[in-house]
């Protein structure tokens, strides 16, 4: 289409072809029929700068190889004067829109120059075919492939599903080493044992079988590992496993160790303290492994469907949030959007929209203060983005439901016809790509340099998170963060002056190396988030210590005098109210000595492994 002055726009009207003549102006073809099933695949790889043109060429080569591997004949075209690429494949079978949208999103994870729009909108998705003019001059020209394969298509729906499954495997292999919280301490129970938050589920089948396996006759350590990582992924806690140590055959490695004497080998029982230490060590290792391996252990036949459901739910929340960009532009909006993104990440990690999230944890993850996080939760709830389903009680934080207006259906794939089965692994891969995208966004903005004055502020951090090595224009940034043009320009100027972004005629882009630490030192805010984390950690420990002390006081009376375990001393099944720190300090009048408790935690006296239990730790 052209405007009133005759300038050709990047917009297309709908026309029925009545002659064999090729249109003189740019034209495009729909990729899907009127039934919204795709007959053509066209991967539009954008190139707006020389660097991005080279990246588009690399992505086109990667895509062509992937298509060829599954039996789809690729045709690669140079789309116009900017040297972008279009990669085509024609289908003899039609493919439903949901499968093609999944294909597009997984491809984008490996080929970042891909424009998702044509392959995710079956109603209007269209691309200029080979030979069509470009509005800036030139035409779409075939670089490689046989043009006849587009005129006489042989591609099948089965090949498209095979491509999705192959991409899903590649996404899993390329996954980053850990999710959002790996650089922060995992939550721990009263006795210092880590766990993964979330509702407890049944053990995966492989772990349940390992629990009943006669481990003494084989590799008992390997059997224990299968049990523990399945339990950790099912959100069990240390106490749940400890309760099974004396009765479950699969936990033999906790109870005994192998001893070789000459030509014979036998298992020797461990001392009670060694049993406790072995389970504690292996449990902590298993929880850490599961926390850094989002595709968790277990032959769980429901995992892919659950991952697909939560990915669709979070994707809908994010799409609605992006459409309401003005909600997050100024004032407290930038902090609100960070909290919404963190809740989305936690939902993806837990595979549920119902989350236990305390304000300190949210604040640390989002790079904001706890009070800012508290207000953000209230504002998000008032606007209908989340709802509180349970108030905080005892050691448990408040529970929130992400986007309460939408229901999660983990069995959507059951309604698909046998001709359109869900590609295996697609749900898990969709979850991982979305998790990585949101994690990278939060990691970019949750930094010392983007704290409040003298830092650059939350809005500047959110804008920086939208930048990449490819230049973006002022108009794009303005739309991204939902603010005014003048405000976006001021933020970009501040980021450029701080050395965080590079400005060129093509727009603003990130630098090759990370300039944030140096900028934080220049602004004298370096270490601010680490100090906040240490302060919040101390506050959590003080509160947990006193909660455990209250539980001890309210527990049934012992029949004989006893001393509670000192700092770091382990027991397999601890008594009610005991904890990793021992008894809470008391003043001479018997009341709790909070000042002394803070001193002991701050100096390490009460920390596990310090070896400095005091005489005041008596029960």
Buried (B, 14 or more C-beta within 10 A) or exposed (E): EEEEEEEBEEEBEEEEEEEEEEEEEBBBBBBBEEEBBBBBBBBBBBBBBEBBBEBBBBBBBBBBEBBEEBBBBBBBBBBBEBBBBBBBBBBEBBBBBBBBBBBBBBBBBBBBBBBBEBBBBBEEBBBBBBEBBBBEEBBBBBBEBEEEBBEEBBBBBBBBBBBBBBBBBBBBEEBEEBBBBEEEEBBBBBBBBBBBBBEEBEBBEBBBBBBEBEBBEEEBBEBBBBBBBBBBBBBBBBBBBBEBBEEBBBBBBBBBBBEEEEEEEEBEEBEEEBBBBBBBEBBBBBBBBBBEBBBBBBEBEBBBBBBBBBBBBBBEBBEBBEEBBEBBBBEBBBBBBBBBBBBBBBBBBBBBBBBBBBBBBBBBBBBBBBEBBBBBBEBBBEEEBBBBEEEEEEBEBBBBBBBBEEEBBBEBBEEEEEEBEBBBBBBBBBBBBBBBBBBEBBBBBBBBBBBBEEBBBBBBBBBBBBBEBBBBEBEBBBBBBBBEEEBBBBBBEBBEEBEBBBBEEBBBBBEEEEBBEBBBEBBEBBEBBEEBBEEBBEBBBBEBBBBBBBBBEEEEEEEEEEEBBBBBBBBBEBBEBBBBBBBBBBEEEEEBBBEBBBEBBBEEBBBBEBEBBBEEBEB
